Amino acid sequence: MATTTSLAQNRSLKIGDPIPESFWATPLQVVNHPQKTIDLSEDKNKLILIDFWSTWCSACLINLPKIESLQQKFGNKIKILPVSSQDKAALEKFFSSPNGKRHNNMLSTYDDKKLHDLFPHAGVPFIIWIKDGKVFNSTDAGQLTEQTINEVLSGDKSSLQTIIQMDRARPLMLSEDYERQRNVQLLNYSFFAKGQIPDIGAGGTYRKTASGKIHGRQFTNVPLWSIYYPIGYELIKQQDKMSFTGKRIIINVNQPEQLMPIEKSDGSNDGTNLYNYEFIIPEQKSDYLYNYMLEDLNRYSGYTVTFEKRPVKCFVLVRTSTKDKLATKGGEKRSTFPQTPSILKNVPLKNMVNMLNGEIPIRELFIDETGYKGNVDLEVSGVKDIATLKKELRKYDLDLIPQERQVLMMVIKD
């Protein structure tokens, strides 16, 4: 007797592969629909667009109005199916929230494993295009437009760029043939490209040896600022004890906006100022990783980054008496800066200074010259306002003095 292979047992599909028969009859659990489950058996002759999404994904949420609009415009010619691996409770919570209520007529699957197995992917949103019983393409959400749908429906030459989500565990763009080579060890690798690579998400990761040493870094779809910042953090950390924040970066370039991402009106990134960078060196050179990365970027980025001592206007934290009003009474460690009230409990005073440098919109650097060694208990309010902060700190015989100091700064030049 013949048996029907379940959808879950099918291998993952690639572009051009026929859709298995089990796909059409498989029941899918859905929300925002009068039935508990649906199937796609009546949609075989339509252009089917499977939209993998999640409620926590901002790009997915930006895409929801477009999905609803396109479904309404094309009617029975297409079937857009939002698919989520989240549970029913998570989706119902979203669709009852202020942001989700406007979309609570949109059908979506939940707890999905079958379609995720059939069309594996690393991130969302991710769109699978199915036409004439075959996998037609896979794209990001930005390519789901009235124009591209019309092209596919009419059989015109498609302008779609195929997205095959890349494996972040491998060096960027390194040929898969590399893995077939025996007795070959990757000693050095550098990849630097301007422009968005839609096959992989935005962010970064580390390359670590078996012993845990970091000997490489990877950044994808980020502005140069997001590459320079961790380099500055690591290199300055090697040279002084002050915390590194954006306040220690001096930008001396004609077009500083080129170092930052450019947002479109819908909140998404237009990709113009995005870069992809990976750098790997041998384990025995790992202590010099960030020095070598900076040399590499200085050669090719169009900018020169140096570290220089510069006179900088600071607020210097000092003690105004020898009476100790800071000593901790012990207990569980706690730090709530820059909230109000801002509390330090059984932690070093530098925790406050670090947070003042990194988390509040005051341009000047804060420098700790109290010389206080032990852990402290301290509570202040109004940490975003210097006058109020100074007043609060007086309770602990502390003051902030505006003075100039020579500080090691990261300088970015054209």
Disulfide bonds with the S-S distance in Angstrom:
none
